[in-house]
Amino acid sequence: MGYLLFVTLVQAFSFSLIGEYLAGHVDSYFAVLVRVVLAGLVFIPLTRWRQVEPSFMRGMLLIGALQFGVTYVCLYLSFRVLTVPEVLLFTILTPLHVTLIEDALNRRFNPWALIAALVAVAGAAVIRYDRINPDFFMGFLLLQLANFTYAAGQVLYKHLVARHPSDLPHYRRFGYFYLGALMVALPAFLLFGKPDFWPEAPLQWGVLVFLGLVSTALGLYWWNKGACLVNGGTLAVMNNLHVPVGLLVNLLIWNQHEALGRLLLGGAVILMAVWISRLGVRKPQPSH
């Protein structure tokens, strides 16, 4: 779970960096494309093009298109009409998507995992944000599409790796993920991008480099690797932990006036959900 905790901290900073320095200043499609290209430059040279099954390649292309391509286009567009705290709050439904997709793929129903996801949602909902943008409904819909594709990508990756075991380390097969993301990000930029809103300040370029190399390259790789090491319920809860952490970062650094008491309470409820999610995991029976 250490991989997931590290990425949670990175995500917490990333939301504020996007909202404070890129949203409304840098074209959303260009920002997404830059992140994909930078991450691809890290992993594609390390990728094995042989000894990898074609079905695994196709699966990774699909996962990259969903988990990054569609997800982050929708996420960046939502920042046009929502503030950072609103975006964070509206991502609380991601655990429900994770749980339902996980159970659907396994053809089972785990009530504890669903309860854990609901508790995590309740914990994040404790942190209410009252200043609602008039266009919040469109932003909410964009984020729910982003939540679904992000959840689908990480769950599908977990199942794909289990179905195609390999002696190759994860990073040797992860470059296909960014090629799949590029298949969405590049056409989206060519069709809808606005060159008039490219980065101008060095700080904006610095933020894009950080998001590309740390949040996208290292972050998504470690998140998907960590997702393979936990059960579906825990994964669902970890998807929500970035909400209180992200709000806390935004409060301390960018001075957003949030209710600190409710922030701490919501975080405590989400941590409790981590424990609940493990109740549904069957322990292996000792052999006699």
C-alpha positions as CSV (number, residue, x, y, z in Angstrom):
1,M,0.0,0.0,0.0
2,G,3.1,2.2,0.2
3,Y,2.9,2.9,-3.5
4,L,-0.6,4.1,-3.3
5,L,0.1,6.4,-0.3
6,F,3.0,8.0,-2.1
7,V,0.9,8.6,-5.2
8,T,-1.9,10.0,-3.0
9,L,0.5,12.7,-1.8
10,V,1.6,13.5,-5.4
11,Q,-2.1,13.7,-6.5
12,A,-2.9,16.0,-3.6
13,F,-0.3,18.5,-4.9
14,S,-1.2,17.9,-8.5
15,F,-4.8,19.0,-8.2
16,S,-3.8,22.3,-6.7
17,L,-1.0,22.9,-9.2
18,I,-3.5,22.4,-12.1
19,G,-6.1,24.6,-10.5
20,E,-3.8,27.4,-9.4
21,Y,-1.4,27.6,-12.3
22,L,-2.8,25.9,-15.4
23,A,-6.6,26.2,-15.4
24,G,-7.8,29.2,-17.3
25,H,-4.2,30.0,-18.4
26,V,-3.0,27.0,-20.4
27,D,-5.0,25.0,-23.0
28,S,-6.3,21.9,-21.4
29,Y,-5.7,19.6,-24.4
30,F,-2.1,20.9,-24.7
31,A,-1.4,20.3,-21.0
32,V,-2.7,16.7,-21.2
33,L,-0.6,16.1,-24.4
34,V,2.6,17.4,-22.7
35,R,2.1,15.1,-19.7
36,V,1.6,12.1,-22.0
37,V,4.7,12.9,-24.1
38,L,7.0,13.5,-21.1
39,A,5.8,10.3,-19.4
40,G,6.2,8.4,-22.7
41,L,9.8,9.6,-23.0
42,V,10.5,8.0,-19.7
43,F,8.9,4.6,-20.2
44,I,8.9,3.9,-24.0
45,P,12.8,3.6,-24.2
46,L,12.5,1.0,-21.4
47,T,9.7,-1.0,-23.0
48,R,10.2,-4.4,-24.4
49,W,8.7,-4.8,-27.9
50,R,9.3,-8.5,-28.0
51,Q,8.4,-11.2,-25.5
52,V,5.1,-9.4,-24.9
53,E,1.9,-11.0,-26.0
54,P,-0.2,-9.0,-28.5
55,S,-3.3,-9.3,-26.3
56,F,-1.4,-7.7,-23.5
57,M,-0.3,-4.9,-25.8
58,R,-3.9,-4.2,-26.9
59,G,-5.1,-4.3,-23.3
60,M,-2.5,-1.8,-22.2
61,L,-3.4,0.5,-25.1
62,L,-7.0,0.4,-24.0
63,I,-6.1,1.0,-20.4
64,G,-3.9,4.0,-21.2
65,A,-6.6,5.5,-23.4
66,L,-9.1,5.2,-20.6
67,Q,-7.1,5.8,-17.4
68,F,-5.2,8.7,-18.7
69,G,-6.5,9.9,-22.1
70,V,-10.2,10.2,-21.4
71,T,-9.8,10.7,-17.6
72,Y,-7.4,13.7,-17.8
73,V,-9.1,15.4,-20.7
74,C,-12.3,15.4,-18.7
75,L,-10.4,16.4,-15.5
76,Y,-8.7,19.4,-17.1
77,L,-12.0,20.5,-18.7
78,S,-13.7,20.4,-15.4
79,F,-11.2,22.9,-13.9
80,R,-12.7,25.5,-16.3
81,V,-15.9,25.6,-14.3
82,L,-14.9,24.2,-10.9
83,T,-12.5,25.2,-8.2
84,V,-9.9,22.9,-6.7
85,P,-11.9,22.0,-3.7
86,E,-15.0,21.3,-5.8
87,V,-13.0,19.0,-8.1
88,L,-11.6,17.1,-5.2
89,L,-15.1,16.8,-3.6
90,F,-16.7,15.6,-6.8
91,T,-14.2,12.8,-7.2
92,I,-15.6,11.0,-4.1
93,L,-17.6,8.6,-6.3
94,T,-14.5,7.0,-7.7
95,P,-14.5,4.2,-5.1
96,L,-18.0,3.2,-6.1
97,H,-16.8,2.8,-9.7
98,V,-13.8,0.7,-8.6
99,T,-15.9,-1.6,-6.4
100,L,-18.6,-2.2,-8.9
101,I,-16.2,-2.8,-11.8
102,E,-14.0,-5.1,-9.7
103,D,-17.0,-7.2,-8.6
104,A,-18.5,-7.2,-12.1
105,L,-15.2,-8.6,-13.6
106,N,-15.0,-11.2,-10.9
107,R,-18.7,-12.0,-11.1
108,R,-19.2,-11.6,-7.4
109,F,-20.7,-9.3,-4.8
110,N,-18.6,-8.4,-1.8
111,P,-20.8,-6.4,0.6
112,W,-17.8,-5.3,2.8
113,A,-16.0,-3.8,-0.2
114,L,-19.2,-1.9,-1.1
115,I,-19.7,-0.8,2.5
116,A,-16.1,0.4,2.6
117,A,-16.5,2.4,-0.5
118,L,-19.7,4.0,0.8
119,V,-18.0,4.8,4.1
120,A,-15.2,6.5,2.2
121,V,-17.7,8.5,0.2
122,A,-19.3,9.5,3.5
123,G,-16.0,10.5,4.9
124,A,-15.1,12.7,2.0
125,A,-18.7,14.2,2.0
126,V,-18.1,15.3,5.6
127,I,-15.9,18.0,4.0
128,R,-18.6,20.1,2.4
129,Y,-17.8,22.9,0.1
130,D,-20.6,25.4,-0.2
131,R,-19.4,27.8,-2.9
132,I,-20.9,26.0,-6.0
133,N,-20.1,27.3,-9.4
134,P,-23.2,27.9,-11.6
135,D,-21.7,25.5,-14.1
136,F,-21.0,22.9,-11.5
137,F,-23.4,20.3,-13.0
138,M,-21.4,20.1,-16.2
139,G,-18.2,19.9,-14.2
140,F,-19.8,17.1,-12.1
141,L,-20.7,15.1,-15.1
142,L,-17.2,15.5,-16.6
143,L,-15.7,14.3,-13.4
144,Q,-18.0,11.3,-13.1
145,L,-16.9,10.2,-16.6
146,A,-13.3,10.8,-15.5
147,N,-14.0,8.7,-12.3
148,F,-15.3,5.8,-14.3
149,T,-12.5,5.7,-16.8
150,Y,-9.9,6.1,-14.1
151,A,-11.4,3.3,-12.1
152,A,-11.8,1.1,-15.1
153,G,-8.2,1.6,-16.1
154,Q,-6.7,0.6,-12.8
155,V,-9.0,-2.4,-12.3
156,L,-8.4,-3.6,-15.8
157,Y,-4.7,-3.3,-15.4
158,K,-4.8,-5.4,-12.2
159,H,-6.7,-8.2,-14.1
160,L,-4.6,-7.9,-17.2
161,V,-1.4,-8.4,-15.3
162,A,-2.9,-11.4,-13.5
163,R,-4.0,-12.9,-16.8
164,H,-0.6,-12.4,-18.5
165,P,2.1,-13.2,-15.9
166,S,5.6,-12.4,-17.0
167,D,9.1,-12.5,-15.7
168,L,9.6,-9.0,-17.1
169,P,9.3,-6.2,-14.5
170,H,6.2,-4.0,-14.7
171,Y,8.1,-1.0,-16.1
172,R,9.3,-3.1,-19.1
173,R,5.7,-3.4,-20.3
174,F,4.3,-0.1,-19.1
175,G,5.2,2.0,-22.2
176,Y,2.2,0.7,-24.0
177,F,0.0,2.5,-21.5
178,Y,1.3,5.9,-22.6
179,L,0.9,5.0,-26.3
180,G,-2.7,4.3,-25.6
181,A,-3.0,7.6,-23.8
182,L,-1.4,9.4,-26.7
183,M,-4.1,7.9,-29.0
184,V,-6.6,10.0,-27.2
185,A,-4.6,13.1,-26.2
186,L,-3.1,13.8,-29.6
187,P,-6.3,13.8,-31.7
188,A,-8.1,15.8,-28.9
189,F,-5.4,18.4,-29.1
190,L,-5.4,18.6,-32.9
191,L,-9.2,18.9,-33.0
192,F,-9.9,21.1,-30.0
193,G,-6.6,22.7,-28.9
194,K,-6.1,26.4,-28.8
195,P,-2.5,27.6,-29.6
196,D,-3.2,31.0,-28.1
197,F,-3.3,29.4,-24.7
198,W,0.1,27.7,-24.6
199,P,2.3,28.2,-21.5
200,E,4.1,31.6,-21.3
201,A,5.6,31.8,-17.8
202,P,8.5,29.5,-16.8
203,L,6.5,28.5,-13.8
204,Q,3.8,27.1,-16.0
205,W,6.3,25.0,-17.9
206,G,7.8,23.9,-14.6
207,V,4.4,22.7,-13.4
208,L,3.9,20.8,-16.6
209,V,7.3,19.1,-16.3
210,F,6.5,18.1,-12.7
211,L,3.1,16.8,-13.7
212,G,4.5,14.9,-16.7
213,L,7.6,13.3,-15.0
214,V,6.3,12.8,-11.5
215,S,2.5,12.7,-11.5
216,T,2.1,11.0,-14.8
217,A,5.2,8.9,-15.3
218,L,6.1,7.8,-11.8
219,G,2.7,8.4,-10.3
220,L,0.5,6.3,-12.7
221,Y,3.1,3.6,-12.9
222,W,3.3,3.2,-9.1
223,W,-0.4,3.5,-8.7
224,N,-1.2,0.7,-11.1
225,K,1.6,-1.4,-9.6
226,G,0.2,-0.8,-6.1
227,A,-3.3,-1.6,-7.3
228,C,-2.0,-5.1,-8.1
229,L,-1.0,-5.6,-4.4
230,V,-4.2,-4.8,-2.6
231,N,-7.8,-6.0,-2.7
232,G,-10.6,-4.2,-4.6
233,G,-12.1,-2.7,-1.4
234,T,-8.8,-1.2,-0.2
235,L,-8.1,0.1,-3.7
236,A,-11.5,1.8,-3.7
237,V,-10.8,3.5,-0.4
238,M,-7.3,4.7,-1.5
239,N,-8.9,6.4,-4.4
240,N,-10.7,8.7,-2.0
241,L,-7.8,9.4,0.4
242,H,-6.6,12.2,-1.9
243,V,-9.7,14.3,-1.1
244,P,-8.8,15.3,2.5
245,V,-5.1,15.3,1.7
246,G,-5.6,17.5,-1.3
247,L,-7.8,19.9,0.6
248,L,-5.3,20.1,3.4
249,V,-2.5,20.9,0.9
250,N,-4.7,23.5,-0.7
251,L,-5.5,25.0,2.7
252,L,-2.0,25.2,4.0
253,I,-0.2,26.4,0.8
254,W,-2.8,28.3,-1.2
255,N,-4.8,29.5,1.8
256,Q,-8.2,28.2,0.8
257,H,-10.5,28.8,3.7
258,E,-11.8,25.3,4.5
259,A,-13.3,24.0,7.7
260,L,-10.2,22.3,9.3
261,G,-12.3,20.4,11.8
262,R,-14.5,18.7,9.2
263,L,-11.4,18.1,7.1
264,L,-9.8,16.1,9.9
265,L,-13.0,14.3,10.7
266,G,-13.5,13.3,7.1
267,G,-10.0,12.0,6.8
268,A,-10.5,9.9,9.9
269,V,-13.6,8.3,8.5
270,I,-11.8,7.5,5.3
271,L,-9.0,5.8,7.2
272,M,-11.6,3.8,9.0
273,A,-12.9,2.6,5.7
274,V,-9.5,1.1,4.9
275,W,-10.0,-1.2,7.8
276,I,-13.5,-2.0,6.8
277,S,-12.4,-2.9,3.3
278,R,-10.2,-5.7,4.6
279,L,-13.1,-7.5,6.4
280,G,-14.3,-9.0,3.1
281,V,-11.0,-10.6,2.3
282,R,-11.0,-14.3,2.9
283,K,-7.8,-15.5,4.6
284,P,-6.3,-18.6,3.0
285,Q,-7.1,-21.8,5.0
286,P,-4.0,-23.6,6.3
287,S,-3.4,-27.0,4.6
288,H,-3.6,-30.1,6.7
